[in-house]
Amino acid sequence: MGRTIRNRTQTVTGRIKEYVGRATGNRRLQREGRADRVAGNLKQSGEHVKNAFKH
């Protein structure tokens, strides 16, 4: 449960960073946000796969 929340938090944080970067024209912040969002989504997918094989 803790990992799921952490992964979702990373995804949401990434979306916020990406949005703020886009709004301010800060490309570095935009890239960081995109990377965080993608990493969070990949981790969530990994957890889903792991849970599918557990049950």
LUMSE-359867 format. One line per field, with one value per residue: residue number from 1; x negated, y negated, z of N, C-alpha, C, O in turn. Coordinates in Angstrom, 3 decimals, decimal comma, always signed. Each point is the difference from the previous one (the first is absolute). Layout:
! LUMSE-359867
nr	(NUM_...);
npx	(X_...);
npy	(Y_...);
npz	(Z_...);
capx	(X_...);
capy	(Y_...);
capz	(Z_...);
cpx	(X_...);
cpy	(Y_...);
cpz	(Z_...);
opx	(X_...);
opy	(Y_...);
opz	(Z_...);
//
This chain:
! LUMSE-359867
nr	(1_2_3_4_5_6_7_8_9_10_11_12_13_14_15_16_17_18_19_20_21_22_23_24_25_26_27_28_29_30_31_32_33_34_35_36_37_38_39_40_41_42_43_44_45_46_47_48_49_50_51_52_53_54_55);
npx	(-0,828_-1,397_-0,241_+1,600_+0,038_-1,315_+0,769_+1,480_-0,830_-0,886_+1,445_+0,834_-1,260_+0,046_+1,730_-0,146_-1,221_+0,945_+1,453_-0,739_-0,607_+1,691_+0,770_-1,360_+0,923_+1,032_-1,539_-1,300_+0,773_-0,284_-2,030_-0,577_+0,849_-1,027_-1,862_+0,267_+0,443_-1,619_-1,374_+0,780_-0,143_-1,976_-0,479_+0,894_-1,050_-1,771_+0,503_+0,322_-1,814_-1,142_+0,907_-0,702_-2,079_+0,328_+0,877);
npy	(+1,191_+0,973_+2,216_+1,325_+0,358_+1,621_+2,094_+0,748_+0,723_+2,053_+1,674_+0,536_+1,242_+2,191_+1,143_+0,617_+1,785_+2,013_+0,672_+0,898_+2,151_+1,458_+0,528_+1,472_+1,852_+0,834_-0,721_-1,558_-2,082_-1,312_-0,884_-1,854_-1,949_-0,994_-1,195_-2,081_-1,641_-0,821_-1,548_-2,088_-1,240_-0,970_-1,879_-1,903_-0,959_-1,279_-2,079_-1,485_-0,856_-1,698_-2,044_-0,941_-0,824_-2,100_-1,470);
npz	(+0,000_+1,424_-0,365_+0,840_+2,204_+0,821_-0,256_+1,496_+1,959_+0,007_+0,242_+2,010_+1,372_-0,434_+0,861_+2,155_+0,635_-0,294_+1,563_+1,922_-0,060_+0,161_+2,064_+1,010_-0,836_+1,818_-1,474_+0,943_+0,324_-1,795_-0,417_+1,132_-0,701_-1,742_+0,414_+0,810_-1,468_-1,298_+0,874_+0,152_-1,872_-0,437_+1,109_-0,816_-1,735_+0,517_+0,644_-1,662_-1,014_+0,932_-0,230_-1,902_+0,167_+0,704_-1,452);
capx	(+0,828_-0,863_-0,649_+1,010_+0,191_-1,238_-0,044_+1,018_-0,485_-1,036_+0,679_+0,703_-1,041_-0,524_+0,973_-0,023_-1,251_+0,082_+0,934_-0,636_-1,076_+0,610_+0,592_-1,048_-0,989_-1,198_-0,102_-0,603_+1,069_+0,891_-0,631_+0,013_+1,379_+0,317_-0,753_+0,642_+1,305_-0,217_-0,559_+1,090_+0,901_-0,672_-0,014_+1,365_+0,235_-0,739_+0,755_+1,198_-0,423_-0,395_+1,228_+0,761_-0,566_+0,192_+1,378);
capy	(-1,191_-1,169_-0,230_-0,502_-1,420_-0,688_-0,051_-0,950_-1,324_-0,356_-0,293_-1,274_-1,024_-0,170_-0,756_-1,387_-0,595_-0,160_-1,088_-1,252_-0,246_-0,449_-1,318_-0,995_+0,085_+0,621_+1,313_+0,963_+0,443_+0,792_+1,317_+0,702_+0,422_+1,104_+1,170_+0,470_+0,566_+1,279_+0,939_+0,398_+0,890_+1,293_+0,691_+0,460_+1,140_+1,114_+0,462_+0,690_+1,306_+0,806_+0,383_+0,940_+1,332_+0,419_+0,471);
capz	(+0,000_+0,090_-1,298_-0,923_+0,305_-0,382_-1,458_-0,455_+0,376_-0,970_-1,258_+0,143_+0,108_-1,348_-0,796_+0,477_-0,464_-1,449_-0,255_+0,423_-0,954_-1,251_+0,221_+0,205_-1,072_+0,556_-0,646_+0,920_+0,896_-0,832_-0,198_+1,291_+0,245_-0,900_+0,474_+1,232_-0,348_-0,685_+0,976_+0,884_-0,745_-0,185_+1,291_+0,245_-0,881_+0,587_+1,170_-0,490_-0,517_+1,160_+0,720_-0,812_+0,177_+1,388_+0,228);
cpx	(-0,875_-0,677_+0,973_+0,211_-1,224_-0,087_+1,021_-0,411_-1,053_+0,636_+0,678_-1,005_-0,601_+0,935_-0,021_-1,263_+0,050_+0,899_-0,626_-1,128_+0,532_+0,530_-1,063_-1,041_-1,313_-0,105_-0,590_+1,067_+1,002_-0,553_+0,002_+1,396_+0,386_-0,688_+0,637_+1,325_-0,165_-0,526_+1,086_+0,962_-0,618_-0,018_+1,386_+0,314_-0,701_+0,717_+1,255_-0,345_-0,346_+1,233_+0,822_-0,530_+0,128_+1,359_+0,386);
cpy	(-1,259_-0,326_-0,594_-1,491_-0,797_-0,155_-0,987_-1,430_-0,470_-0,378_-1,371_-1,149_-0,287_-0,805_-1,478_-0,706_-0,287_-1,185_-1,356_-0,364_-0,523_-1,427_-1,088_-0,002_+0,614_+1,425_+1,060_+0,576_+0,872_+1,415_+0,807_+0,538_+1,182_+1,271_+0,582_+0,695_+1,376_+1,047_+0,497_+0,952_+1,371_+0,802_+0,534_+1,224_+1,244_+0,580_+0,758_+1,401_+0,926_+0,483_+1,016_+1,423_+0,508_+0,656_+1,009);
cpz	(+0,000_-1,315_-0,997_+0,205_-0,431_-1,516_-0,559_+0,322_-0,988_-1,341_+0,052_+0,092_-1,366_-0,878_+0,386_-0,485_-1,489_-0,352_+0,352_-0,955_-1,319_+0,144_+0,124_-1,109_+0,452_-0,534_+0,922_+0,932_-0,753_-0,191_+1,291_+0,292_-0,857_+0,468_+1,261_-0,312_-0,632_+0,980_+0,956_-0,676_-0,202_+1,296_+0,338_-0,847_+0,531_+1,205_-0,424_-0,494_+1,161_+0,755_-0,797_+0,174_+1,433_+0,186_-0,996);
opx	(+0,323_-0,160_-0,365_+0,066_+0,132_-0,400_-0,296_+0,227_-0,002_-0,439_-0,125_+0,196_-0,262_-0,440_+0,060_+0,067_-0,424_-0,331_+0,100_-0,163_-0,586_-0,147_+0,217_-0,856_-1,018_+0,681_+0,382_+0,059_+0,532_+0,734_+0,274_+0,154_+0,637_+0,600_+0,129_+0,316_+0,705_+0,439_+0,061_+0,455_+0,687_+0,220_+0,137_+0,624_+0,556_+0,048_+0,353_+0,717_+0,399_+0,066_+0,663_+0,772_-0,105_+0,131_+1,121);
opy	(-0,970_-1,167_-0,864_-0,764_-1,088_-1,057_-0,747_-0,912_-1,165_-0,950_-0,798_-1,048_-1,154_-0,863_-0,878_-1,126_-1,062_-0,792_-0,959_-1,168_-0,898_-0,819_-1,133_-0,883_-0,146_+0,907_+1,168_+1,210_+0,966_+0,981_+1,200_+1,136_+0,942_+1,075_+1,218_+1,046_+0,941_+1,150_+1,190_+0,968_+1,014_+1,211_+1,108_+0,946_+1,099_+1,218_+1,007_+0,961_+1,164_+1,158_+0,854_+0,958_+1,203_+0,959_+0,507);
opz	(-0,685_-0,358_-0,797_-0,964_-0,562_-0,489_-0,932_-0,794_-0,400_-0,648_-0,929_-0,615_-0,340_-0,759_-0,861_-0,494_-0,455_-0,883_-0,765_-0,354_-0,604_-0,907_-0,428_-0,046_-0,676_+0,480_-0,078_+0,217_+0,549_+0,120_-0,016_+0,447_+0,471_-0,007_+0,124_+0,567_+0,365_-0,020_+0,308_+0,609_+0,125_-0,011_+0,519_+0,482_-0,032_+0,176_+0,614_+0,280_+0,024_+0,412_+0,587_-0,009_+0,241_+0,762_+0,037);
//
